[in-house]
Amino acid sequence: MNPEVRTLRAQDVAWLADLHNAAFADYPVPAVLDASSLGFYLTETDVDPALSRVAFVDGAPASFCLGALRGDRASIRGEGTAPGFRRSGLGRLVLEQTLEALAAAGARTVTLEVLNGNDAAVGLYRRSGFEQRRRLLGYRLARPGRGFRSRLSGGLAESDTDTAIDRLARWGWRDPPWQLETESLAHIPAQHLDGRAVLLGKRRGDHFWLYALAVDPERRRKGLATRALSLLPAAWVGVPALIPEEWWEAGALLRSLAAETEGHWQWEMRRSLASG
Ligand SMILES: CC(C)(COP(=O)(O)OP(=O)(O)OC[C@H]1O[C@@H](n2cnc3c(N)ncnc32)[C@H](O)[C@@H]1OP(=O)(O)O)[C@@H](O)C(=O)NCCC(=O)NCCS
């Protein structure tokens, strides 16, 4: 096999969706994207085609690795090899070339996420110098009842996302994983409760997918987060598997609301690209 590796190009998105879907077809969490949702994901997470690599075998797309850079921090936003081409070194090839491109563009650290149980990917990344840094957990809960904190009044109001993100950052949004960094959240609708609590997320069917929630530190432990959640327009609240296990206040709130931890969680893995 004589693979050809090249930089991703913007117009590749149409066939990249097919390669992505083939690579993730045997994945425990379904991940089927069309070209437009893949394009949205690439924009939202700052994937840079010039810092991403694709491998072709006899002209057929076989493996891809998506790189993103924010300042001197980089992330691998996805990687996959079509099942027929696995265990032939392509995953490592596109990864190493993407890491070289990221380092040349100024990256000093790289992070990525891997679903628990994905031993193939953990093996690939450990051999490339990544270490498992922390677990990222997901939750599901029934929307809390409104009578729960009846002494509180006021409703959720739409908020400008920039203002909400500014509040999140001021109120403490420490060391989030890439997909919860403020840059990633910039495309997600926001709401606020009396200017004292903000939340970002979107409704899909009977679930509200919650990406961020924060309460002004001076108004904590007064039921504001619970009230904000009780006002969401969906029977269920889903929290994607992106919440660092060490965010103990988030864990405490979710446990107090009888949230269930999702069976699928992710490893956040990290390596340094600094010389030496
Ligand atoms: C993970 C994945 C990208 C690896 O692609 P690949 O082209 O088969 O990887 P390589 O052939 O370059 O393997 C490099 C090393 O990774 C490890 N590895 C890869 N697949 C493995 C497997 N099934 N079991 C154990 N280790 C594995 C090995 O250390 C391997 O080196 P070796 O073959 O010399 O032992 C591929 O399995 C895949 O597309 N999986 C589905 C999508 C996915 O999980 N993406 C990563 C998370 S986003």
PDBQT file of the ligand as one rigid body, heavy atoms in Angstrom, charges set to zero:
ROOT
HETATM    1  C1  LIG A 301      -8.706   4.482  16.026  1.00  0.00    +0.000 C 
HETATM    2  C2  LIG A 301      -8.492   4.363  14.505  1.00  0.00    +0.000 C 
HETATM    3  C3  LIG A 301      -8.535   5.787  13.924  1.00  0.00    +0.000 C 
HETATM    4  C4  LIG A 301      -7.109   3.726  14.235  1.00  0.00    +0.000 C 
HETATM    5  O1  LIG A 301      -6.873   3.791  12.825  1.00  0.00    +0.000 OA
HETATM    6  P1  LIG A 301      -5.843   2.793  12.090  1.00  0.00    +0.000 P 
HETATM    7  O2  LIG A 301      -5.576   3.378  10.762  1.00  0.00    +0.000 OA
HETATM    8  O3  LIG A 301      -6.351   1.413  12.137  1.00  0.00    +0.000 OA
HETATM    9  O4  LIG A 301      -4.557   2.931  13.071  1.00  0.00    +0.000 OA
HETATM   10  P2  LIG A 301      -3.048   2.436  12.775  1.00  0.00    +0.000 P 
HETATM   11  O5  LIG A 301      -3.045   1.290  11.823  1.00  0.00    +0.000 OA
HETATM   12  O6  LIG A 301      -2.225   3.609  12.386  1.00  0.00    +0.000 OA
HETATM   13  O7  LIG A 301      -2.611   1.935  14.229  1.00  0.00    +0.000 OA
HETATM   14  C5  LIG A 301      -1.578   2.577  14.962  1.00  0.00    +0.000 C 
HETATM   15  C6  LIG A 301      -1.503   1.970  16.364  1.00  0.00    +0.000 C 
HETATM   16  O8  LIG A 301      -2.733   2.201  17.083  1.00  0.00    +0.000 OA
HETATM   17  C7  LIG A 301      -3.029   1.049  17.929  1.00  0.00    +0.000 C 
HETATM   18  N1  LIG A 301      -4.255   0.387  17.458  1.00  0.00    +0.000 N 
HETATM   19  C8  LIG A 301      -4.951   0.670  16.338  1.00  0.00    +0.000 A 
HETATM   20  N2  LIG A 301      -6.031  -0.132  16.239  1.00  0.00    +0.000 NA
HETATM   21  C9  LIG A 301      -6.001  -0.961  17.309  1.00  0.00    +0.000 A 
HETATM   22  C10 LIG A 301      -6.865  -2.006  17.739  1.00  0.00    +0.000 A 
HETATM   23  N3  LIG A 301      -7.964  -2.358  17.049  1.00  0.00    +0.000 N 
HETATM   24  N4  LIG A 301      -6.541  -2.613  18.898  1.00  0.00    +0.000 NA
HETATM   25  C11 LIG A 301      -5.464  -2.260  19.611  1.00  0.00    +0.000 A 
HETATM   26  N5  LIG A 301      -4.597  -1.261  19.235  1.00  0.00    +0.000 NA
HETATM   27  C12 LIG A 301      -4.873  -0.629  18.092  1.00  0.00    +0.000 A 
HETATM   28  C13 LIG A 301      -1.845   0.124  17.769  1.00  0.00    +0.000 C 
HETATM   29  O9  LIG A 301      -0.889   0.530  18.733  1.00  0.00    +0.000 OA
HETATM   30  C14 LIG A 301      -1.379   0.463  16.360  1.00  0.00    +0.000 C 
HETATM   31  O10 LIG A 301      -0.046   0.117  16.114  1.00  0.00    +0.000 OA
HETATM   32  P3  LIG A 301       0.300  -1.400  15.621  1.00  0.00    +0.000 P 
HETATM   33  O11 LIG A 301      -0.645  -1.725  14.504  1.00  0.00    +0.000 OA
HETATM   34  O12 LIG A 301       1.733  -1.264  15.168  1.00  0.00    +0.000 OA
HETATM   35  O13 LIG A 301       0.102  -2.283  16.801  1.00  0.00    +0.000 OA
HETATM   36  C15 LIG A 301      -9.558   3.448  13.831  1.00  0.00    +0.000 C 
HETATM   37  O14 LIG A 301      -9.682   2.236  14.579  1.00  0.00    +0.000 OA
HETATM   38  C16 LIG A 301     -10.917   4.061  13.699  1.00  0.00    +0.000 C 
HETATM   39  O15 LIG A 301     -11.214   4.735  12.697  1.00  0.00    +0.000 OA
HETATM   40  N6  LIG A 301     -11.830   3.840  14.687  1.00  0.00    +0.000 N 
HETATM   41  C17 LIG A 301     -13.176   4.436  14.658  1.00  0.00    +0.000 C 
HETATM   42  C18 LIG A 301     -13.130   5.949  14.869  1.00  0.00    +0.000 C 
HETATM   43  C19 LIG A 301     -12.406   6.320  16.144  1.00  0.00    +0.000 C 
HETATM   44  O16 LIG A 301     -12.491   5.636  17.158  1.00  0.00    +0.000 OA
HETATM   45  N7  LIG A 301     -11.668   7.451  16.114  1.00  0.00    +0.000 N 
HETATM   46  C20 LIG A 301     -10.844   7.892  17.242  1.00  0.00    +0.000 C 
HETATM   47  C21 LIG A 301     -11.610   8.632  18.265  1.00  0.00    +0.000 C 
HETATM   48  S1  LIG A 301     -12.259  10.121  17.649  1.00  0.00    +0.000 SA
ENDROOT
TORSDOF 0
